[in-house]
């Protein structure tokens, strides 16, 4: 059903409260602002993520991530209060002063920011990145020896296929939270691990938190690590959507996770 598939891609803008868009609700906006630690709703920050034409006539996808300061500094945009249209004009003029290759190298290699030159499908497939990706599947599975576990008995008559399965959602932004949202719709009990000290794309919270429970855990603290261990011990699936190596640096690599829970299915999503 192409209509439903299209609506799914637009689902973050569809929630309503009392018949009005949720993003027009003052209570909701106040709650979402708590997670927008770097005020990414501000136009000059928001438009740091957009597509602009470069000095050499190419188009570059500038990306401010969840803290636009590094990207703004790269192209020489100062902090200011302007409208959305004015912000777009400011970034357009600044990006037009640089070649696409310079922006891509500086953003990715020097600043650790996202950002990429826009390519046609043919150009992408001919690039080093494209050649590697052409041989990569959409996903890979690595079998790990583990004891068998029985499928949980469904306790309701709703006949949802994942009833009784517990999923730990260690992720933020969009891609991985979508995975856990789908699992929740299919009946899984999803526990989202949040951290109030980390920024997020809060506009996605209403839709992508559907069907999930949420817990605030600081994995850099001993208390947080202990709570996380208990969650993992009682889970069937762990979804890890942070950058590669983040969870391992916090003391939870694949081997240690299986020490806590031998039957754990570890899903590593890398957007």
ABEGO torsion letter per residue (X at the ends): XAAAAAAAAAAAAABBBGGBBAAABAAAAAAAAAABAAGAABAAAAAABBBBBBAAGBBBBBBAEABAAAAAAAAGBBBBBBBAAAAAAAAAAAAAABBAAAAAAAAAAAAGBBEBBBBBAAAAAABAAAAAAAABBABBBBBBBBBBBBBBBBABAAGBAABGBBBBBBBBEAAAAAAAAAAAAAGBBBBBBBBAABBBBAAAAAAAABGBBBBBBBAABAAAAAAAAAAAAABABBBBABBBGAAAAAGBBAAAAAAABAABBBBBBBX
